Amino acid sequence: MPSRPRFVLDTSAILALRSNESGARRVEAILRSARSGRSHAYLSFMTRMELLYRIARDEGQEQAEMAVRLVDATGVQWVACEPEILEEAARIKAAGGLSVADAWIAATAVARDAVLVHKDPEFNRAGHVRQEQLRR
């Protein structure tokens, strides 16, 4: 039996879904597929932090907490800091071009052997990470 596709959703993908931007339908399809067991969808702990601070800054703490609860309800699997991810994030950061947060998120995709789904062209600097860039 073939293994199920694996996806790591970057913060930009979740925000696209939340704001119904370009790429929202693709993110929604990935989440539906994961919820039905046809694929796996992962989110880095760093994405949780980014969602909380960005939405709190722009819309208030209550909206931020509600947004994270909605993400939790999709059935995604949150990935905490693990030694393998830490080491990969350090390698990605050392190679240059990505923020610390983006290095953690990209490393999560590598560690989970997953495709990183995002709208951020800076991830193109992490050439060894399998990626699907959503239209901007």
KAQUI-V359073 format. One record per residue. N is the residue number from 1. PSI is psi in degrees with one decimal (NA if undefined). D_FIRST is the distance of its C-alpha to the first C-alpha in Angstrom with 2 decimals. Layout:
N/PSI/D_FIRST, N/PSI/D_FIRST
//
This chain:
1/127.5/0.00, 2/149.3/3.83, 3/154.1/6.48, 4/144.4/9.06, 5/149.0/12.30, 6/136.7/15.11, 7/140.1/18.76, 8/123.8/22.07, 9/121.1/24.81, 10/162.4/28.22, 11/-40.2/31.35, 12/-33.2/32.33, 13/-42.3/29.26, 14/-40.8/30.08, 15/-34.4/33.72, 16/-43.1/32.94, 17/-46.8/31.20, 18/-35.9/34.10, 19/4.9/36.68, 20/43.1/34.89, 21/177.7/35.24, 22/133.6/33.54, 23/-11.8/29.81, 24/-40.5/29.89, 25/-38.2/27.80, 26/-43.9/24.98, 27/-43.2/25.10, 28/-41.1/25.23, 29/-39.6/22.13, 30/-45.0/20.19, 31/-40.3/21.59, 32/-43.1/20.80, 33/-42.8/17.14, 34/-41.6/17.06, 35/-33.4/19.12, 36/-3.5/16.86, 37/5.8/13.81, 38/-14.4/12.14, 39/178.1/13.23, 40/138.4/15.41, 41/126.5/19.13, 42/151.8/21.46, 43/136.2/25.22, 44/150.4/27.43, 45/-29.4/30.38, 46/-33.3/32.46, 47/-39.5/31.38, 48/-45.8/32.60, 49/-44.6/35.89, 50/-42.3/36.26, 51/-47.4/35.69, 52/-48.2/38.21, 53/-38.1/40.89, 54/-43.4/40.65, 55/-39.1/40.75, 56/-42.8/43.38, 57/-41.5/45.50, 58/-31.4/45.36, 59/-9.7/45.22, 60/157.7/45.99, 61/-40.0/44.32, 62/-42.9/43.67, 63/-37.9/41.71, 64/-46.6/39.70, 65/-37.6/38.77, 66/-40.8/37.92, 67/-42.5/35.63, 68/-38.2/33.69, 69/-39.9/33.47, 70/-41.1/32.05, 71/-43.9/29.39, 72/-37.1/28.63, 73/-15.0/28.25, 74/-14.2/25.37, 75/11.3/23.08, 76/158.3/22.57, 77/116.7/22.18, 78/138.4/25.37, 79/120.6/25.23, 80/175.6/28.42, 81/126.3/30.11, 82/152.5/28.43, 83/-42.7/29.89, 84/-40.5/27.10, 85/-41.6/27.57, 86/-47.0/31.34, 87/-40.5/31.41, 88/-40.0/29.26, 89/-39.8/31.45, 90/-41.0/34.51, 91/-43.8/33.31, 92/-44.8/32.63, 93/-40.5/35.99, 94/-31.6/37.80, 95/-20.3/36.61, 96/157.7/38.47, 97/-13.3/38.28, 98/148.6/36.38, 99/166.7/37.80, 100/-44.7/36.90, 101/-46.5/34.93, 102/-34.4/32.94, 103/-41.6/32.33, 104/-44.5/30.84, 105/-44.2/28.59, 106/-40.9/27.43, 107/-33.2/26.89, 108/-41.0/24.67, 109/-42.4/22.38, 110/-47.3/22.43, 111/-31.9/21.84, 112/5.3/18.82, 113/50.3/17.43, 114/162.1/17.95, 115/128.9/19.84, 116/120.0/23.37, 117/124.3/24.59, 118/172.7/28.40, 119/8.3/31.69, 120/108.7/33.51, 121/-17.1/34.40, 122/-25.2/35.27, 123/-19.4/31.61, 124/-19.7/31.85, 125/-16.7/33.78, 126/72.7/30.65, 127/-26.6/29.31, 128/-3.9/26.56, 129/125.3/24.90, 130/132.8/22.27, 131/153.1/23.99, 132/109.1/24.32, 133/120.9/28.00, 134/149.8/28.96, 135/141.0/32.08, 136/NA/35.25
//
